[in-house]
Structure formats: C-alpha cells, structure tokens
Amino acid sequence: MIRGYFHNDRPFVRAWVRLPGLGLMDEIRFLVDTGATYTTLHPLDGRNMGVPFLQLGGPVRAVRGVGGRADYVGQPAELLFLDHEGGYARLEIEMNVARLTRGLEGLPSLLGRDVLRQWRMDYDPRQNRLDFHT
Amino acid sequence: MRQDVRLGAESEKDKSILDILDYDTLRRGSDNSMAATRLFMEAEKTLLKEHPGKWVVFSKDGQEAMADSIEEALALSDAKGLWRPEVIVHYLDPDPDSIGW
C-alpha cells in the first residue's frame, strides 16, 4: 500500500521519477488529480530535476486545463512509489513534461489517471488518510 | 498507461531507479523529504503571512531561506549543499484559492 497525505486539503503522493531520455532522477510530490488524463511534471519540479527546457524535444501535446492552455512534451518516465512495508510499485509511462510557460511556475506536478486507473484509492480526508492499493 | 519501455542497452538509459540508488537510500530520502514537508506545513501559515509572494527553501532540520524567484531559491538550495529530495522549495502563494500545491 502506498500512502499519500493531505496538504491544505489537497491530496499528494510522492514518487521517485527518472527520465531516462534526459538522464535525470528526483523525488517528486504529485498532486493527485483525477481530472488529469496524463501524469505531468510542471516547471518547478522540472527545474528542480534539471530539465533542459530549451532542448526539450519529443511529441508536443497542447493541454487545455483549468488554468488555460499549455504545451507539454511527452517523455518516457519511470515512477517508483515506496510503500511502508519495504515494497514498492514501479511503473513506466509516457509523462507530460511542461514547457516553461508563464503561469505554470508554482503549479504542482500532477499524478493523472494514466497511473491512478491502475490502483484503488482510499480517499478519506476526515481521517487524514490517503491510501493507494496497487 | 503502463509501458515496457527500454531505451538503449548497456547504458544509464537501461537502468532502473533501483539500479541507481538502493531501496534504503530511496527510503531515507523519502522519509527526510516527508519530515521536511511536515515541518513546512506547520510553519506555512506564519511564513505566508510574513513573506507572501516569496519562494521558500525549507529543509528537514527546519532551516528556511527566502527568495524572490524559483531560480534564486534553487541556487540557495545548491549553495547550502542540500540534497533536493530532502528540501522543500515552495511558492508562498498569497492567493489561497489559486491552484498551487
């Protein structure tokens, strides 16, 4: 079981992320977003990881969201979620990496339905509990 | 979507996260990161009141530093020699209704 947590009433979960095409790896805090089709790395975390935004290649996806339209580049990514019993869940996905866009700077990265659809989520803010059953 | 993507061979691209860092190191990084997050959550209201619109760098031992931009915040984090997973870099958003984390 993977444990998430709430921050300002928003659900988060952590995962180690590796972008093999860019040779980068870091731990990312994802906002759990059932409204997001794709798991997405936003610029704050991208900068933290050292994503070379100017050289970022790959298929571009234009995404229309609550905050407007933004461009993303698909990148192969490995995600590793650690549980508290010595286990883990490991996934390989095509992750959206946001291009540098004004207005996205402070946004959290998103864990989308491409990952969430594979798990069961127990979402219980009253008990301060957010669990993912893989 | 789950994919069995394998890029290249005999290179870093072919390694998984667990080939690069062992489980205990990853676990320690995550635990320290969570500890920093919990400390930050306790301090957030005060920091937001005192430094709205700033970027904060917050470490697991409670050290904090303010910056005007994300670039400056990351530079501060580097200057302190902090391992990124163990540090919170956060925008103190003065708009409570904005979509921030």
gemmi code that builds the backbone of each chain (N, CA, C; Angstrom):
import gemmi

chains = {
    "A": [
        ("MET", (0.837, -1.194, 0.000), (0.000, 0.000, 0.000), (0.880, 1.255, 0.000)),
        ("ILE", (0.551, 2.170, -0.871), (1.276, 3.434, -0.957), (0.490, 4.483, -0.176)),
        ("ARG", (1.192, 5.255, 0.636), (0.496, 6.260, 1.427), (0.699, 7.655, 0.834)),
        ("GLY", (-0.385, 8.391, 0.741), (-0.306, 9.793, 0.380), (-0.543, 10.646, 1.609)),
        ("TYR", (-0.739, 11.915, 1.395), (-1.004, 12.808, 2.524), (-1.768, 14.027, 2.008)),
        ("PHE", (-2.316, 14.780, 2.944), (-3.049, 15.988, 2.579), (-2.242, 17.213, 2.982)),
        ("HIS", (-2.228, 18.179, 2.090), (-1.581, 19.459, 2.374), (-2.554, 20.540, 1.923)),
        ("ASN", (-3.000, 21.344, 2.875), (-4.020, 22.350, 2.572), (-5.227, 21.715, 1.885)),
        ("ASP", (-5.631, 20.592, 2.401), (-6.810, 19.884, 1.907), (-6.599, 19.259, 0.524)),
        ("ARG", (-5.364, 19.330, 0.016), (-5.098, 18.766, -1.309), (-4.338, 17.452, -1.166)),
        ("PRO", (-4.708, 16.468, -1.972), (-4.080, 15.147, -1.833), (-2.763, 15.046, -2.587)),
        ("PHE", (-1.743, 14.563, -1.913), (-0.419, 14.415, -2.521), (0.136, 13.012, -2.303)),
        ("VAL", (0.993, 12.631, -3.198), (1.740, 11.390, -3.012), (3.125, 11.600, -3.626)),
        ("ARG", (4.108, 10.933, -3.039), (5.483, 11.102, -3.516), (5.896, 9.919, -4.353)),
        ("ALA", (6.753, 10.213, -5.311), (7.322, 9.131, -6.113), (8.704, 9.545, -6.581)),
        ("TRP", (9.560, 8.565, -6.708), (10.839, 8.814, -7.365), (10.591, 8.740, -8.869)),
        ("VAL", (11.116, 9.709, -9.566), (10.892, 9.793, -11.010), (12.239, 9.814, -11.724)),
        ("ARG", (12.312, 8.993, -12.751), (13.517, 9.007, -13.594), (13.096, 9.256, -15.034)),
        ("LEU", (13.780, 10.187, -15.652), (13.551, 10.471, -17.062), (14.774, 9.960, -17.819)),
        ("PRO", (14.725, 8.722, -18.306), (15.935, 8.127, -18.894), (16.425, 8.862, -20.125)),
        ("GLY", (15.494, 9.464, -20.872), (15.905, 10.188, -22.067), (16.712, 11.434, -21.754)),
        ("LEU", (16.563, 11.928, -20.530), (17.270, 13.145, -20.132), (18.335, 12.848, -19.075)),
        ("GLY", (18.383, 11.595, -18.620), (19.378, 11.230, -17.610), (19.123, 11.902, -16.270)),
        ("LEU", (17.860, 12.082, -15.895), (17.532, 12.808, -14.668), (16.706, 11.948, -13.727)),
        ("MET", (16.862, 12.220, -12.436), (16.096, 11.484, -11.429), (15.912, 12.352, -10.190)),
        ("ASP", (14.746, 12.280, -9.593), (14.492, 13.045, -8.368), (13.224, 12.501, -7.711)),
        ("GLU", (13.006, 12.929, -6.491), (11.743, 12.596, -5.853), (10.773, 13.746, -6.076)),
        ("ILE", (9.565, 13.413, -6.485), (8.582, 14.435, -6.840), (7.347, 14.261, -5.971)),
        ("ARG", (6.777, 15.390, -5.547), (5.499, 15.373, -4.833), (4.411, 15.650, -5.855)),
        ("PHE", (3.547, 14.695, -6.037), (2.488, 14.832, -7.034), (1.164, 15.185, -6.371)),
        ("LEU", (0.482, 16.154, -6.935), (-0.914, 16.378, -6.581), (-1.725, 15.295, -7.272)),
        ("VAL", (-2.534, 14.584, -6.504), (-3.355, 13.516, -7.075), (-4.530, 14.180, -7.790)),
        ("ASP", (-4.610, 13.992, -9.087), (-5.565, 14.742, -9.889), (-6.351, 13.794, -10.794)),
        ("THR", (-7.529, 13.413, -10.331), (-8.352, 12.511, -11.142), (-8.880, 13.218, -12.388)),
        ("GLY", (-8.728, 14.526, -12.456), (-9.150, 15.261, -13.652), (-8.079, 15.343, -14.705)),
        ("ALA", (-6.885, 14.868, -14.392), (-5.775, 14.949, -15.353), (-5.661, 13.621, -16.105)),
        ("THR", (-5.643, 13.690, -17.409), (-5.500, 12.475, -18.212), (-4.105, 11.886, -18.045)),
        ("TYR", (-3.111, 12.762, -18.064), (-1.720, 12.304, -18.028), (-0.998, 12.783, -16.776)),
        ("THR", (-0.107, 11.990, -16.302), (0.800, 12.410, -15.238), (1.742, 13.460, -15.821)),
        ("THR", (1.924, 14.518, -15.060), (2.555, 15.709, -15.612), (3.616, 16.272, -14.673)),
        ("LEU", (4.739, 16.613, -15.254), (5.802, 17.280, -14.494), (5.733, 18.766, -14.812)),
        ("HIS", (5.502, 19.575, -13.791), (5.413, 21.016, -14.009), (6.767, 21.690, -13.761)),
        ("PRO", (6.906, 22.947, -14.195), (8.234, 23.563, -14.225), (8.980, 23.620, -12.901)),
        ("LEU", (8.277, 23.778, -11.779), (9.010, 23.831, -10.508), (9.810, 22.551, -10.306)),
        ("ASP", (9.146, 21.429, -10.483), (9.848, 20.161, -10.314), (10.814, 19.908, -11.465)),
        ("GLY", (10.423, 20.353, -12.661), (11.322, 20.204, -13.808), (12.619, 20.953, -13.589)),
        ("ARG", (12.515, 22.154, -13.041), (13.737, 22.925, -12.751), (14.533, 22.247, -11.649)),
        ("ASN", (13.823, 21.751, -10.652), (14.487, 21.029, -9.575), (15.282, 19.848, -10.114)),
        ("MET", (14.690, 19.160, -11.082), (15.358, 17.980, -11.653), (16.487, 18.363, -12.597)),
        ("GLY", (16.393, 19.570, -13.143), (17.389, 19.997, -14.123), (16.969, 19.734, -15.560)),
        ("VAL", (15.672, 19.716, -15.818), (15.184, 19.501, -17.187), (15.697, 20.632, -18.090)),
        ("PRO", (16.336, 20.277, -19.192), (16.821, 21.314, -20.126), (15.679, 21.784, -21.031)),
        ("PHE", (14.908, 22.720, -20.533), (13.670, 23.094, -21.215), (13.903, 23.545, -22.657)),
        ("LEU", (15.002, 24.264, -22.883), (15.226, 24.797, -24.228), (15.534, 23.692, -25.234)),
        ("GLN", (16.093, 22.593, -24.733), (16.432, 21.495, -25.650), (15.392, 20.370, -25.619)),
        ("LEU", (14.308, 20.620, -24.939), (13.336, 19.554, -24.737), (12.653, 19.186, -26.056)),
        ("GLY", (12.890, 17.978, -26.513), (12.260, 17.527, -27.745), (11.199, 16.487, -27.473)),
        ("GLY", (10.561, 16.010, -28.525), (9.538, 14.982, -28.366), (8.192, 15.501, -28.828)),
        ("PRO", (7.214, 14.590, -28.862), (5.884, 15.000, -29.328), (5.265, 16.029, -28.389)),
        ("VAL", (4.740, 17.093, -28.961), (4.145, 18.159, -28.156), (2.650, 17.919, -28.015)),
        ("ARG", (2.178, 18.000, -26.781), (0.747, 17.886, -26.524), (0.270, 19.237, -25.985)),
        ("ALA", (-0.720, 19.807, -26.605), (-1.330, 21.027, -26.072), (-2.472, 20.594, -25.163)),
        ("VAL", (-2.438, 21.057, -23.939), (-3.441, 20.632, -22.958), (-4.232, 21.840, -22.487)),
        ("ARG", (-5.539, 21.702, -22.524), (-6.395, 22.770, -22.023), (-6.837, 22.377, -20.617)),
        ("GLY", (-6.532, 23.218, -19.669), (-6.891, 22.886, -18.284), (-7.573, 24.051, -17.618)),
        ("VAL", (-7.711, 23.936, -16.303), (-8.386, 24.987, -15.539), (-7.666, 26.318, -15.705)),
        ("GLY", (-6.355, 26.266, -15.765), (-5.579, 27.497, -15.817), (-5.333, 28.018, -17.222)),
        ("GLY", (-5.896, 27.374, -18.237), (-5.670, 27.822, -19.614), (-4.984, 26.738, -20.411)),
        ("ARG", (-4.275, 27.145, -21.480), (-3.639, 26.170, -22.355), (-2.140, 26.170, -22.135)),
        ("ALA", (-1.562, 25.000, -22.172), (-0.116, 24.917, -22.015), (0.406, 23.782, -22.894)),
        ("ASP", (1.665, 23.884, -23.249), (2.283, 22.863, -24.088), (3.150, 21.931, -23.252)),
        ("TYR", (3.053, 20.661, -23.572), (3.810, 19.639, -22.855), (4.529, 18.760, -23.871)),
        ("VAL", (5.617, 18.182, -23.431), (6.372, 17.265, -24.275), (6.328, 15.894, -23.618)),
        ("GLY", (5.981, 14.879, -24.394), (5.939, 13.521, -23.859), (7.346, 12.972, -23.663)),
        ("GLN", (7.605, 12.430, -22.495), (8.917, 11.847, -22.194), (8.713, 10.488, -21.519)),
        ("PRO", (9.447, 9.468, -21.937), (9.395, 8.205, -21.189), (9.850, 8.447, -19.750)),
        ("ALA", (9.130, 7.867, -18.813), (9.462, 8.097, -17.401), (9.254, 6.812, -16.612)),
        ("GLU", (10.113, 6.631, -15.629), (9.950, 5.541, -14.674), (9.515, 6.157, -13.352)),
        ("LEU", (8.471, 5.609, -12.762), (7.975, 6.098, -11.475), (8.108, 4.981, -10.448)),
        ("LEU", (8.620, 5.319, -9.296), (8.771, 4.337, -8.233), (8.123, 4.887, -6.961)),
        ("PHE", (7.074, 4.217, -6.523), (6.355, 4.600, -5.307), (6.756, 3.626, -4.207)),
        ("LEU", (7.244, 4.158, -3.099), (7.664, 3.291, -1.999), (6.512, 3.092, -1.021)),
        ("ASP", (6.331, 1.871, -0.564), (5.341, 1.681, 0.491), (6.060, 1.623, 1.841)),
        ("HIS", (5.328, 1.339, 2.876), (5.940, 1.379, 4.213), (6.213, -0.019, 4.750)),
        ("GLU", (6.153, -0.985, 3.880), (6.448, -2.356, 4.305), (7.642, -2.909, 3.542)),
        ("GLY", (8.441, -2.025, 2.969), (9.630, -2.476, 2.254), (9.384, -2.798, 0.795)),
        ("GLY", (8.192, -2.542, 0.319), (7.882, -2.821, -1.080), (7.776, -1.546, -1.897)),
        ("TYR", (7.382, -1.721, -3.131), (7.245, -0.557, -3.998), (6.347, -0.903, -5.182)),
        ("ALA", (5.897, 0.146, -5.846), (5.189, -0.005, -7.120), (5.990, 0.757, -8.158)),
        ("ARG", (6.300, 0.093, -9.237), (7.131, 0.707, -10.277), (6.357, 0.722, -11.589)),
        ("LEU", (6.325, 1.871, -12.220), (5.606, 1.998, -13.481), (6.479, 2.701, -14.507)),
        ("GLU", (6.250, 2.362, -15.745), (6.891, 3.098, -16.838), (5.780, 3.712, -17.670)),
        ("ILE", (5.838, 5.003, -17.823), (4.778, 5.724, -18.517), (5.384, 6.733, -19.488)),
        ("GLU", (4.524, 7.309, -20.283), (4.906, 8.467, -21.084), (4.391, 9.675, -20.310)),
        ("MET", (5.306, 10.450, -19.739), (4.893, 11.544, -18.869), (4.911, 12.866, -19.620)),
        ("ASN", (3.939, 13.706, -19.314), (3.942, 15.055, -19.868), (4.936, 15.912, -19.090)),
        ("VAL", (5.852, 16.517, -19.803), (6.766, 17.469, -19.170), (6.413, 18.848, -19.711)),
        ("ALA", (6.048, 19.747, -18.800), (5.598, 21.072, -19.229), (6.760, 21.881, -19.779)),
        ("ARG", (6.501, 22.565, -20.878), (7.456, 23.566, -21.318), (7.340, 24.751, -20.375)),
        ("LEU", (8.365, 25.578, -20.354), (8.310, 26.757, -19.494), (7.216, 27.676, -20.002)),
        ("THR", (6.201, 27.854, -19.203), (5.066, 28.686, -19.592), (4.714, 29.587, -18.435)),
        ("ARG", (4.499, 30.862, -18.734), (4.146, 31.807, -17.685), (2.844, 31.353, -17.021)),
        ("GLY", (2.832, 31.350, -15.730), (1.629, 30.943, -15.007), (1.701, 29.525, -14.474)),
        ("LEU", (2.661, 28.756, -14.983), (2.779, 27.372, -14.501), (3.840, 27.225, -13.409)),
        ("GLU", (4.552, 28.317, -13.134), (5.741, 28.201, -12.281), (5.454, 27.576, -10.922)),
        ("GLY", (4.343, 27.964, -10.310), (4.084, 27.487, -8.949), (3.220, 26.243, -8.882)),
        ("LEU", (2.852, 25.730, -10.051), (1.933, 24.595, -10.036), (2.617, 23.304, -9.609)),
        ("PRO", (1.882, 22.469, -8.918), (2.442, 21.171, -8.554), (2.425, 20.229, -9.755)),
        ("SER", (3.262, 19.229, -9.713), (3.167, 18.171, -10.712), (1.928, 17.335, -10.397)),
        ("LEU", (1.404, 16.688, -11.415), (0.115, 16.008, -11.273), (0.255, 14.516, -11.494)),
        ("LEU", (-0.382, 13.755, -10.635), (-0.494, 12.320, -10.869), (-1.856, 12.079, -11.502)),
        ("GLY", (-1.838, 11.688, -12.766), (-3.075, 11.609, -13.532), (-3.655, 10.209, -13.603)),
        ("ARG", (-4.686, 10.116, -14.411), (-5.420, 8.849, -14.490), (-4.629, 7.758, -15.186)),
        ("ASP", (-3.594, 8.118, -15.943), (-2.786, 7.067, -16.562), (-2.179, 6.166, -15.495)),
        ("VAL", (-1.919, 6.711, -14.310), (-1.425, 5.909, -13.186), (-2.582, 5.492, -12.279)),
        ("LEU", (-3.451, 6.432, -11.957), (-4.495, 6.175, -10.951), (-5.448, 5.061, -11.371)),
        ("ARG", (-5.639, 4.896, -12.679), (-6.602, 3.876, -13.116), (-6.111, 2.463, -12.819)),
        ("GLN", (-4.847, 2.341, -12.478), (-4.308, 1.007, -12.200), (-4.415, 0.624, -10.729)),
        ("TRP", (-4.834, 1.576, -9.909), (-4.890, 1.341, -8.471), (-6.284, 1.599, -7.922)),
        ("ARG", (-6.458, 1.195, -6.667), (-7.645, 1.634, -5.929), (-7.195, 2.703, -4.941)),
        ("MET", (-7.941, 3.782, -4.871), (-7.559, 4.875, -3.974), (-8.578, 4.988, -2.850)),
        ("ASP", (-8.082, 4.989, -1.612), (-8.942, 5.276, -0.454), (-8.695, 6.723, -0.051)),
        ("TYR", (-9.675, 7.541, -0.293), (-9.547, 8.990, -0.095), (-10.422, 9.379, 1.082)),
        ("ASP", (-9.810, 9.621, 2.224), (-10.591, 9.870, 3.427), (-10.006, 11.060, 4.187)),
        ("PRO", (-10.309, 12.277, 3.725), (-9.731, 13.451, 4.378), (-10.189, 13.606, 5.831)),
        ("ARG", (-11.366, 13.097, 6.153), (-11.838, 13.248, 7.540), (-10.929, 12.484, 8.502)),
        ("GLN", (-10.393, 11.371, 8.020), (-9.474, 10.584, 8.847), (-8.020, 10.892, 8.499)),
        ("ASN", (-7.817, 11.889, 7.649), (-6.467, 12.259, 7.204), (-5.751, 11.048, 6.600)),
        ("ARG", (-6.485, 10.321, 5.769), (-5.907, 9.107, 5.207), (-6.066, 9.077, 3.690)),
        ("LEU", (-4.960, 8.808, 3.032), (-4.970, 8.699, 1.577), (-4.088, 7.502, 1.222)),
        ("ASP", (-4.735, 6.422, 0.831), (-4.006, 5.189, 0.562), (-4.248, 4.734, -0.872)),
        ("PHE", (-3.219, 4.145, -1.438), (-3.321, 3.595, -2.792), (-3.000, 2.106, -2.715)),
        ("HIS", (-3.910, 1.312, -3.210), (-3.728, -0.136, -3.208), (-3.343, -0.562, -4.620)),
        ("THR", (-2.156, -1.102, -4.765), (-1.629, -1.380, -6.099), (-2.011, -2.781, -6.552)),
    ],
    "B": [
        ("MET", (-0.507, 5.102, -18.867), (-0.524, 3.794, -19.490), (0.757, 3.059, -19.131)),
        ("ARG", (0.643, 1.811, -18.779), (1.833, 1.046, -18.439), (2.543, 0.660, -19.728)),
        ("GLN", (3.815, 0.892, -19.762), (4.571, 0.547, -20.958), (5.868, -0.114, -20.550)),
        ("ASP", (6.286, -1.046, -21.328), (7.580, -1.651, -21.083), (8.602, -0.997, -21.997)),
        ("VAL", (8.931, 0.225, -21.673), (9.874, 0.970, -22.492), (11.286, 0.631, -22.064)),
        ("ARG", (12.087, 0.268, -22.965), (13.502, 0.029, -22.674), (14.309, 0.821, -23.692)),
        ("LEU", (15.109, 1.700, -23.219), (15.855, 2.562, -24.114), (17.326, 2.176, -24.104)),
        ("GLY", (17.854, 1.958, -25.281), (19.280, 1.691, -25.375), (19.664, 0.405, -24.676)),
        ("ALA", (20.939, 0.175, -24.544), (21.439, -1.012, -23.854), (22.814, -0.691, -23.298)),
        ("GLU", (23.134, -1.348, -22.191), (24.423, -1.145, -21.553), (24.706, 0.330, -21.302)),
        ("SER", (23.683, 1.045, -20.901), (23.870, 2.460, -20.615), (22.985, 2.841, -19.445)),
        ("GLU", (23.114, 4.071, -18.997), (22.267, 4.567, -17.920), (20.793, 4.451, -18.301)),
        ("LYS", (20.533, 4.573, -19.598), (19.147, 4.549, -20.039), (18.486, 3.203, -19.748)),
        ("ASP", (19.299, 2.177, -19.621), (18.744, 0.841, -19.425), (18.584, 0.496, -17.949)),
        ("LYS", (19.020, 1.403, -17.077), (18.938, 1.119, -15.643), (17.606, 1.571, -15.085)),
        ("SER", (17.202, 0.929, -14.010), (16.010, 1.403, -13.320), (16.462, 2.211, -12.107)),
        ("ILE", (15.518, 2.869, -11.487), (15.837, 3.690, -10.316), (16.549, 2.844, -9.261)),
        ("LEU", (16.087, 1.620, -9.080), (16.670, 0.762, -8.038), (18.062, 0.258, -8.405)),
        ("ASP", (18.457, 0.410, -9.668), (19.845, 0.108, -10.032), (20.761, 1.278, -9.685)),
        ("ILE", (20.173, 2.457, -9.601), (20.964, 3.675, -9.398), (21.117, 3.980, -7.907)),
        ("LEU", (19.994, 3.904, -7.181), (20.040, 4.088, -5.726), (19.358, 2.885, -5.079)),
        ("ASP", (19.936, 2.404, -3.985), (19.318, 1.238, -3.353), (18.070, 1.654, -2.568)),
        ("TYR", (17.294, 0.650, -2.233), (15.996, 0.910, -1.597), (16.153, 1.735, -0.317)),
        ("ASP", (17.136, 1.401, 0.502), (17.287, 2.104, 1.782), (17.597, 3.581, 1.585)),
        ("THR", (18.417, 3.888, 0.578), (18.737, 5.292, 0.294), (17.495, 6.029, -0.188)),
        ("LEU", (16.736, 5.370, -1.055), (15.498, 5.985, -1.538), (14.529, 6.202, -0.378)),
        ("ARG", (14.414, 5.179, 0.476), (13.507, 5.265, 1.627), (13.915, 6.423, 2.543)),
        ("ARG", (15.236, 6.530, 2.777), (15.726, 7.595, 3.664), (15.430, 8.967, 3.054)),
        ("GLY", (15.671, 9.098, 1.746), (15.388, 10.365, 1.075), (13.921, 10.730, 1.183)),
        ("SER", (13.056, 9.740, 0.985), (11.616, 9.998, 1.065), (11.196, 10.347, 2.483)),
        ("ASP", (11.747, 9.639, 3.458), (11.379, 9.920, 4.849), (11.824, 11.319, 5.262)),
        ("ASN", (13.032, 11.691, 4.859), (13.516, 13.032, 5.189), (12.697, 14.102, 4.472)),
        ("SER", (12.328, 13.796, 3.246), (11.501, 14.723, 2.487), (10.150, 14.919, 3.168)),
        ("MET", (9.593, 13.816, 3.659), (8.302, 13.906, 4.348), (8.455, 14.668, 5.654)),
        ("ALA", (9.576, 14.476, 6.327), (9.822, 15.210, 7.575), (9.895, 16.715, 7.292)),
        ("ALA", (10.574, 17.078, 6.202), (10.655, 18.498, 5.826), (9.270, 19.025, 5.480)),
        ("THR", (8.489, 18.207, 4.805), (7.141, 18.630, 4.424), (6.287, 18.876, 5.662)),
        ("ARG", (6.383, 17.978, 6.634), (5.558, 18.136, 7.845), (5.963, 19.399, 8.610)),
        ("LEU", (7.270, 19.639, 8.709), (7.725, 20.865, 9.377), (7.240, 22.097, 8.625)),
        ("PHE", (7.343, 22.010, 7.303), (6.907, 23.143, 6.494), (5.405, 23.404, 6.669)),
        ("MET", (4.619, 22.344, 6.711), (3.172, 22.509, 6.859), (2.839, 23.217, 8.174)),
        ("GLU", (3.635, 22.948, 9.206), (3.409, 23.614, 10.487), (3.769, 25.099, 10.409)),
        ("ALA", (4.808, 25.396, 9.615), (5.309, 26.777, 9.557), (4.634, 27.595, 8.458)),
        ("GLU", (3.885, 26.942, 7.604), (3.420, 27.591, 6.381), (2.585, 28.850, 6.632)),
        ("LYS", (1.653, 28.768, 7.568), (0.764, 29.919, 7.795), (1.553, 31.154, 8.193)),
        ("THR", (2.516, 30.952, 9.085), (3.340, 32.074, 9.528), (4.189, 32.598, 8.379)),
        ("LEU", (4.804, 31.692, 7.639), (5.648, 32.113, 6.516), (4.826, 32.874, 5.472)),
        ("LEU", (3.636, 32.375, 5.221), (2.776, 33.013, 4.223), (2.377, 34.412, 4.668)),
        ("LYS", (2.150, 34.553, 5.960), (1.756, 35.858, 6.490), (2.925, 36.845, 6.403)),
        ("GLU", (4.132, 36.340, 6.651), (5.299, 37.226, 6.705), (5.947, 37.456, 5.347)),
        ("HIS", (5.823, 36.463, 4.448), (6.544, 36.556, 3.163), (5.666, 36.180, 1.970)),
        ("PRO", (4.502, 36.788, 1.838), (3.646, 36.405, 0.699), (4.329, 36.725, -0.631)),
        ("GLY", (4.185, 35.811, -1.584), (4.760, 36.040, -2.908), (6.222, 35.654, -3.032)),
        ("LYS", (6.816, 35.202, -1.936), (8.225, 34.774, -1.981), (8.311, 33.257, -2.195)),
        ("TRP", (9.501, 32.831, -2.538), (9.808, 31.407, -2.602), (10.576, 31.040, -1.344)),
        ("VAL", (10.246, 29.913, -0.784), (10.933, 29.484, 0.424), (11.659, 28.164, 0.166)),
        ("VAL", (12.843, 28.084, 0.735), (13.589, 26.818, 0.734), (13.560, 26.316, 2.166)),
        ("PHE", (13.075, 25.115, 2.362), (12.836, 24.615, 3.712), (13.438, 23.232, 3.828)),
        ("SER", (14.298, 23.054, 4.825), (14.959, 21.752, 4.952), (14.417, 20.983, 6.147)),
        ("LYS", (14.775, 19.721, 6.225), (14.180, 18.843, 7.240), (14.577, 19.212, 8.656)),
        ("ASP", (15.667, 19.978, 8.800), (16.041, 20.409, 10.148), (15.426, 21.770, 10.490)),
        ("GLY", (14.491, 22.224, 9.646), (13.767, 23.451, 9.951), (14.432, 24.715, 9.435)),
        ("GLN", (15.561, 24.576, 8.756), (16.207, 25.768, 8.186), (15.350, 26.306, 7.057)),
        ("GLU", (15.253, 27.628, 6.995), (14.480, 28.202, 5.910), (15.238, 29.366, 5.295)),
        ("ALA", (14.997, 29.614, 4.025), (15.595, 30.753, 3.335), (14.574, 31.267, 2.340)),
        ("MET", (14.541, 32.588, 2.174), (13.565, 33.201, 1.276), (14.241, 33.640, -0.020)),
        ("ALA", (13.468, 33.587, -1.089), (13.994, 34.013, -2.381), (12.885, 34.701, -3.165)),
        ("ASP", (13.311, 35.535, -4.117), (12.328, 36.265, -4.934), (11.896, 35.472, -6.156)),
        ("SER", (12.657, 34.469, -6.505), (12.328, 33.710, -7.713), (12.701, 32.246, -7.489)),
        ("ILE", (12.165, 31.402, -8.340), (12.488, 29.985, -8.233), (13.974, 29.764, -8.510)),
        ("GLU", (14.536, 30.530, -9.448), (15.958, 30.363, -9.762), (16.811, 30.652, -8.530)),
        ("GLU", (16.439, 31.740, -7.850), (17.192, 32.118, -6.657), (17.014, 31.052, -5.560)),
        ("ALA", (15.805, 30.535, -5.449), (15.541, 29.506, -4.436), (16.386, 28.261, -4.695)),
        ("LEU", (16.455, 27.844, -5.952), (17.237, 26.650, -6.269), (18.731, 26.899, -6.062)),
        ("ALA", (19.163, 28.136, -6.381), (20.571, 28.476, -6.160), (20.903, 28.435, -4.666)),
        ("LEU", (19.974, 28.923, -3.848), (20.171, 28.878, -2.392), (20.280, 27.434, -1.911)),
        ("SER", (19.405, 26.602, -2.453), (19.420, 25.186, -2.084), (20.759, 24.556, -2.458)),
        ("ASP", (21.243, 24.892, -3.649), (22.540, 24.373, -4.092), (23.672, 24.894, -3.196)),
        ("ALA", (23.595, 26.196, -2.879), (24.654, 26.807, -2.075), (24.745, 26.159, -0.694)),
        ("LYS", (23.615, 25.709, -0.192), (23.611, 25.057, 1.121), (24.015, 23.591, 1.012)),
        ("GLY", (24.193, 23.132, -0.219), (24.599, 21.747, -0.423), (23.527, 20.756, -0.012)),
        ("LEU", (22.283, 21.153, -0.165), (21.186, 20.302, 0.274), (20.803, 19.316, -0.820)),
        ("TRP", (20.534, 18.103, -0.405), (20.086, 17.084, -1.353), (18.621, 17.365, -1.637)),
        ("ARG", (18.311, 17.609, -2.876), (16.995, 18.124, -3.255), (15.798, 17.351, -2.687)),
        ("PRO", (15.827, 16.032, -2.683), (14.639, 15.373, -2.144), (14.365, 15.722, -0.681)),
        ("GLU", (15.377, 16.206, 0.010), (15.194, 16.489, 1.427), (14.835, 17.953, 1.675)),
        ("VAL", (14.579, 18.680, 0.597), (14.310, 20.108, 0.700), (12.960, 20.425, 0.069)),
        ("ILE", (12.240, 21.320, 0.708), (11.001, 21.817, 0.112), (11.309, 23.149, -0.543)),
        ("VAL", (11.006, 23.283, -1.811), (11.063, 24.580, -2.480), (9.625, 24.926, -2.827)),
        ("HIS", (9.136, 25.982, -2.232), (7.689, 26.231, -2.281), (7.417, 27.709, -2.537)),
        ("TYR", (6.406, 27.959, -3.345), (5.960, 29.335, -3.587), (4.909, 29.691, -2.544)),
        ("LEU", (5.152, 30.779, -1.815), (4.199, 31.220, -0.790), (3.124, 32.052, -1.478)),
        ("ASP", (2.143, 31.345, -1.967), (1.120, 31.947, -2.812), (0.163, 32.785, -1.971)),
        ("PRO", (0.098, 34.099, -2.228), (-0.794, 34.944, -1.428), (-2.262, 34.731, -1.755)),
        ("ASP", (-2.531, 34.027, -2.871), (-3.922, 33.773, -3.253), (-4.325, 32.375, -2.778)),
        ("PRO", (-5.110, 32.287, -1.725), (-5.434, 30.962, -1.167), (-6.276, 30.101, -2.103)),
        ("ASP", (-6.893, 30.726, -3.097), (-7.756, 29.959, -3.996), (-7.049, 29.528, -5.275)),
        ("SER", (-5.787, 29.890, -5.420), (-5.094, 29.517, -6.644), (-4.792, 28.023, -6.621)),
        ("ILE", (-4.497, 27.498, -7.788), (-4.204, 26.061, -7.855), (-2.711, 25.885, -7.645)),
        ("GLY", (-2.306, 25.888, -6.408), (-0.910, 25.632, -6.091), (-0.860, 24.400, -5.230)),
        ("TRP", (0.336, 23.989, -4.884), (0.345, 22.805, -4.025), (0.580, 23.201, -2.593)),
    ],
}
model = gemmi.Model(1)
for chain_id, residues in chains.items():
    chain = gemmi.Chain(chain_id)
    for i, (resn, *xyz) in enumerate(residues, 1):
        res = gemmi.Residue()
        res.name, res.seqid = resn, gemmi.SeqId(i, " ")
        for name, pos in zip(("N", "CA", "C"), xyz):
            atom = gemmi.Atom()
            atom.name, atom.element = name, gemmi.Element(name[0])
            atom.pos, atom.b_iso = gemmi.Position(*pos), 0.0
            res.add_atom(atom)
        chain.add_residue(res)
    model.add_chain(chain)
structure = gemmi.Structure()
structure.add_model(model)
structure.setup_entities()
